[in-house]
Amino acid sequence: MAQGSTVIMTQPGFVRAPQNSNWHTSLCDCFSDCGVCLCGTFCFTCLGCQVAADMNECCLCGTTVAMRTLYRTRYGIPGSICNDYITTIFCPVCSLCQIKRDINQRKAMNAF
């Protein structure tokens, strides 16, 4: 190794997700934020675009398995892609509302 060389030990820009995080509300916890649930029920696409905008992603991605998986891994929430897939396919409104409620909670705690 040449004198004065710098050895990089971690990838620049890599942020490790918190290890002990969890969803702030359960999947079917509609009454914790009725506004989000009403928006998800009657304007699913609008809520999907809000979630995507919050995550700095394309509006078309807001309601996808990929978005749920990205959000979950970004905040260290336990789970699997298979679980994300099943949740998104069988309970798309509940899944999207849960993500939006969690985003709102993390914004209120300045942790988003």
Secondary structure as UniProt FT lines:
FT   TURN            3..4
FT   TURN            12..13
FT   TURN            19..20
FT   TURN            27..28
FT   HELIX           30..32
FT   HELIX           34..42
FT   HELIX           44..54
FT   TURN            55..56
FT   HELIX           59..61
FT   TURN            62..63
FT   HELIX           65..74
FT   TURN            75..76
FT   HELIX           81..90
FT   HELIX           92..108
FT   TURN            109..110
//
